[in-house]
């Protein structure tokens, strides 16, 4: 009887987990999308755990852009066969990404702009390196700060910094330099102000504003790409579009900065334009 009772309970638990998994992969009906392509990329990311689809979703364009990515991966596959999970491969990954994809730094360039024009920023650059490290099974972390994101990858039990925006000097392997780099972004106890209207990767960030230093995953990083795009629209007083982008951003990353800016966009739309976005 005890065995039968245990098996019944186990079956019930597995059924609940399967139902939860299925429900979590269903796209919310009320989530607003710019195009059918964007919606299909979200559906693909949920059903196949496809991070690439999620990063391509912001101002999504046709499948031709994916060809550039596939060519890059094909090159790296051959390098990985020879070098394996090593420091040499990480260096190759970093250098080849700059050669093939990271052509011109441009503040708040989207992932799609990187694929089509070679324009990149810290979010699209970090997304590129992170997805590839994930593909090859590396142990890595994405770090979010007030206005910047970067990677820490562990190779042979040693942390290495990958600063995607620096072609030269962006791969930091010296332990002392790694420590100094991390210290420069460490939060300060007296800091409590974060300008919600400043995008991730802003070159005008005040040195005194150090309030965020947290590890995030690739899905949350995709949320920050939507957040960056929303701020562009917010600063142009396109509050409705900003609120829509922030809704998708919050779906991917339940961050206080995303929620705060969404509330601010709704408030500004009503005060300045007389539009109630809560309806």
KOLFIVEX-524250 format. One record per residue: residue in one letter; x, y, z of N, C-alpha, C in turn. Coordinates in steps of 0.05 Angstrom, whole numbers, plus 5000, padded with zeros to 4 digits. Example, Ala and Ser with C-alpha at 12.3 -4.5 7.8 and 13.67 -1.06 7.14 Angstrom:
BEGIN
a526448865156524649105156526449345156s525749555142527349795143525850015157
***
This chain:
BEGIN
x501649765000500050005000501750255000x503850245016505650475018506950534990x507750314976509050354950507050464930x504550364932502450464914501850754919x501750824945501251104952503551284943x506051194945508351344937508251394906x507651174891507651194862505451384853x503151374867500951554860501751844865x503051894887503952164894506052264874x507852074866509952144847508752214820x506752044811505452104786504052374786x502752434808501352694811503352924809x505652894822507653104822508853144794x509352924780510452944753508453064734x505853004738503753124722503653424726x503853504751503753794758506153934745x508553814747510853934735510653964705x509553754692509253764663507253984655x505154004671503154214665504254484669x505954524690507154784695509154854672x510654654663512554694642511154784616x508854644610507354704586506254984588x505155054611503955314615506055544612x508455494623510555694623511655754595x511155554576512155584549510055714530x507755774541505555894525505856194526x505756314502506056604500503456744510x503656944528501257084537499757214514x497157194513495557304491495657604490x495957734513495758024514498458164511x500658004505503258134502503358264475x503958524474503858674449506358634432x506058574407508358534389508258734366x510658814357510859014335510158884308x511058634304510558494279510058204285x509058054264508757764267511457624269x513457744257516157624260517057634289x516657854302517457874330515957664347x513357634342511757444357512757154352x513357094327514356824320517056764333x518756974335521356934348521056884378x519157014391518456964419517456674422x515756594405514656324406516856114403x518656174385520955994380522755984405x523256214417524956224441523756064464x521156074467519855934489519655634484x519055554459518755264453521355114451x523455264442526055134437528355234454x527655404474529755524491531855654473x530955804453532755924433533356214441x535656254452536456524461536856704436x537956594415538456754391535856874381x533656724381531056834372530157064389x530657044415529857254433531357514429x533957494424535557734419534957854391x534057694373533357794346530557914346x529057884367526257974367525858274367x527758424379527458714380527758834352x525658954342525559064314526458844295x525058614297525758374282525458424252x527358304238527358314209527358024198x528057994173527757734160530057544169x529757294159531657084167534457114155x534757294136537357334124539457404144x538657554165540657634185541857394199x540257184202541256944216543656814202x543856854176546056734161548756824171x548957084178551457194188552257044214x550256994231550756854256551656564251x550356434233550956154227553856134216x554656324200557356324189559356354212x558756524231560556574253560756314270x558556184276558555944292560055724277x559755704251561055494236564155524238x565055774237567955824241568855734269x567255804289568055734316567855444322x565955304309565755014313568454874306x569654964284572154844275574454904295x574355154306576455234325576055074351x573555024359573054884384573954594382x573654474359574554194355577454164361x579054374354581954364358582754444386x581454654397582354774422580754694446x578354604442576654514465576054744484x575254664508574454854529576954964542x578155154529580755254538580955554537x583055674549583455954548584056044519x585355874504585955934476583455964460x581455794465578955814450577456074458x577456134484576056384493577356624479x579956624476581356844462580556854433x580356614421579456604393576656704389x574856614408572156704407571957004409x573457124427573457414431574457554405x576657464395577857594372576157554346x575157314342573457264318570857424319x569757454343567257604346567757894338x570058004345570658284337571258294307x572558094297573158094268570558064251x568757894259566457814243563957974249x563558054274561058174282561258454294x563258494311563458754326565158944309x563959084290565359264273565659544284x563359654292563259934302561659954327x562860064348561360104373559360334368x556860284375554860494373552960454397x552660664413551060654437548260544431x547560334444544860214443544060094416x546060004401545459854377544159594384x542159514369540759254375542459024364x541658784372542958544363542658514332x540258584322539858574293541658774278x542159004289543959194277546759084276x547458934296550158814297550358614274x548258454270548358244248548358374220x546858584217546458704190548558924184x549359074204551159304199553759294214x554059114233556559094248556559294271x554359434277554159614299553459464324x554859514346554359364371554759544395x553759444418554159574444554659364464x554759434490555459234510553359024513x550759084508548658884511548858684488x548958774463549058594440551758444440x553858574448556458444449556558224470x555558294494555458094516553657864509x551357924496549557714487550857524468x552457634449553857464430555757274444x557457384461559457224475558157024494x556057114507554756944526553356704513x551956754491550656534477552656324467x554956424458557056234447558356084470x558956214491560056074515558155864525x555555934524553555744533553355504514x553555554489553555334469555755134473x558155234481560355054484560854964513x558955024530558954914557560855044577x561555294573563355434591561755524616x563255554638562155664663562555964662x560356114660560656404658558356544672x558756804677556756974690556457234675x554057324672553557594661553057784685x554458004685554258194707552858454697x550758524711549258774705550158984725x550859214716551459444734549459664726x549759904738547860114733547460174703x549760194689549560274661551360104642x551959864651553759704635553359404641x554059234622554058944627556658834616x557658614628560058484619559958194628x561958044620562057754626564457684644x563957484661566157344675566057054667x568156954655568256674648570456534664x569856304674571756154690573155944673x575755964671577355774655579555674673x579755414676581755284694581555414722x579155454731578555554758579555844762x579955984740580856264742578756444728x577856664742575956844729577357024709x576057054686577057224664574757424657x575457674653573557874645573457884614x570957884604570557944575568958204573x570358414565569158674561568758714531x566358654522565858644493566358894478x566159124492566459384477569359464472x571259314482574059374478575359164461x575959234437577259044419580058974429x581459184438584159144450583959184480x584858984494584758994524582158914536x580258814520577658744530577558464543x579558304538579758044551581858064572x580958064597582758114620583257854635x585757764634586457504646588157534672x589557754675591257784698589557814723x590057664744588357654768588157924781x590358074782590258334795588558534779x588758514752587158694735584158614736x583658354738580858264741579658384767x581258364789580258464814579758764813x581558914801581259204798578859274781x578359124760576159174742573459134757x573258914772570858864788570459074810x572659154822572459354843571359624833x572059684808571159944796568159954793x566859724791563959714788562459644814x563959584835562659504860560959724871x558459654881556659864892557860004916x557160254919557960404942555660444960x556060414986553960425006552360685005x553760904999552461164999550761214974x551161044953549761084928546860984930x545061144921542261054921540661164897x541961294879540561424857541261284830x539161214815539461094789537661244770x538761364749537161504729535961294710x533361254713531961054697532061114667x532561374660532561454632535261414618x537261324633539861264622539960974613x540660924589540760654578543260504586x543060244585545360074591547460124569x549860194578551960254558552360554554x550960714570551261004566554061104573x555361264555557961364561557961594581x555561694587555361934604554661854633x555061604641554261524668555961664689x554661774710556161904731557761694747x560261764753562061574767560961504795x559461684807558561644834556161454836x554861394813552561224813553260934810x553560794832554160514833552260374852x549960294842547960174859547359894851x547959814827547259544817549859384810x549959144820552058954812550958674817x549658564796548358314800548758124776x548557864782548857664761546057624748x546057614722543557574707544057354687x541857244676542057034656541557154628x541656994608541357084580538557194575x536557064586533757154583533457434595x534557474618534357744631535957954615x538157874603539658054586538058134562x536457954551534658014529532558224538x531758204563529958404574531258674575x533858684581535258944582535459064554x535558894533535559004506532959154500x530759034509528159164506528059424522x529259414546529359644564530859874550x533159814538534660024524533060144502x531659974487530060074464527760254475x526660174497524460334509525360614517x527760634528528760894536529161074512x529960964489530261124465527561254458x525361094460522761194454521761384476x522461324501521661494523522861774520x525361784513526662044510525662204485x524362064467523162194444520162254450x519362204475516562254484514562064470x515561844460513761634449513161444472x511461544491511061394516509561134512x507661134493506160884488508060664478x509760724459511660524448513560434471x514460634487516260564509514960374528x512360424535510960254554510559974543x510159954516509859694503512459534505x514659664499517259534500517959444528x517159614547517759554576516059324586x513659294575512059064583513358804575x514558804551515958564542518558524557x519858754563522358734579521858614606x519558694619518958594646518158304645x516958214623516357934620518857764621x520957864610523557724609525157764634x524857994647526558054670524958234689x524058124711522558274731524458444748x525358654735527358834747525959084757x526959194779525759434790526159674772x528359674757528859904738526859894715x526259654706524359634684521559704693x520759604716518159674727517859974733x519960084743519960374750519660544725x521060474704520860634680518160604666x517060364668514360324656512360504670x512460514697510660684712511060974705x513561054700514261324693513161394665x513361204647512361244619509361284619x507961124635505061144637504361414649x505861494670505261754683505761984665x507961984650508662204631506662214608x505761984599503761984577501262124585x500462084610497962214619498362514625x500662584637501162864644501763034620x503262934601504163104578502363074553x501062844550499562794526496562744531x495862714556493162654563492262374555x494162184552493561914544493761734569x491661584573491661394596492361114586x494861034590495860784580494960544598x493660604620492760394637490160264627x488760394609486260294599486760054580
***
